[in-house]
Amino acid sequence: MAYRTIRRLRGFDYAGIHRYFLTWCTHARERLFEDADVVESVVGQILRTASSEHFSILAYCVMPDHVHLIVEGGDERADLRRFVQHAKQATGYAYRRRTSRRLWQRRYYERVIRDDEGTRAYVRYLLGNPVRAGLARVPRDYPFVGSGVWTIDELLAHG
């Protein structure tokens, strides 16, 4: 499988109070997130890691073979690369202990979100993902969307 080079923004240090849209894909794009217990474990680890790394999870959507996250650094100590490394490591370790299998692809995709309108657009995209994939009729019906800071009603209002 050929990998594209992931380009990060030149001169941007990915630290501090910034918002990002992230996509992490499962190893070999396997459908590993169809079991609610697996999803709950992964989301719990991501939320705990975000807190310890000074990030808030504004929104998440766990699809069968990938995860979308909208995250926001809480202060100058928030380092996106460190958060991603630690979150993928913690979730991957827990998953491997449970299944003896690898969880994540090595790389990930990120977009820096520059303003509130951009955040709303990414929330709409994230919430619509399971609908577009035919997994739910409306976003509220999909069990694997949520937020570490907003209720589902607040999250839907942001979208």
Secondary structure, DSSP 8 states (H G I E B T S, - for coil): ---------TT---BSS-EEEEEEEBGGG-----SHHHHHHHHHHHHHHHHHTTEEEEEEEEETTEEEEEEEE-STT-BHHHHHHHHHHHHHHHHHHHHSS--B-S--EEEEE-SHHHHHHHHHHHHHHHHHTTS-SSGGG-TTEE-SSS-HHHHHHH-
